[in-house]
Amino acid sequence: MRLWICIVLLSTVLCASADRPRIVQGAVRAGQFVRDAAGGAWDMLRAYKDMREANYKGADKYFHARGNYDAARRGPGGAWAARVISDARENWQSGVSGRGAEDTRQDQEANRWGRNGGDPNRYRPKGLPSKY
C-alpha cells in the first residue's frame, strides 16, 4: 500500500513539473488573462466608489491614476481592462459632462500614468483623507 502511495505522489510531482502541451499552456494563459481582467475591472470600480464616497474637489485625477495603477499591477489582463474602461468612460463623459477636451486630456494622462506604473500620489490633492 505504501509503495502505491509513493508511486502516486511521485507521478503527481513528475506530471506537475512536466512541460504542458501548447493547448494547455494557452488555456492557462487565457484563464489568467480573464482573471486579471476581472480583477482589474474590480479595481477600477473600487476606485470609482472611493471617488464618489470621498467627494473631494480636485481628487478625480488621483482616483483615475489609482484605479489604473491597481488594475495594471494584476498583469496584462488588468491593464487591458483598465484601458478599455478608462477609454469608454472618457468617451462617454466627453460628450455628456461638458467639462471639455482639456479635462478629458488630463484624465487620460492620469489614466496612462497609473497604467504605466506611475505613483498615483502624483495626483493626490492636499487634504484628501488618508483613508484613500
Beta strands, then each sheet from edge to edge (+ up, - down):
end
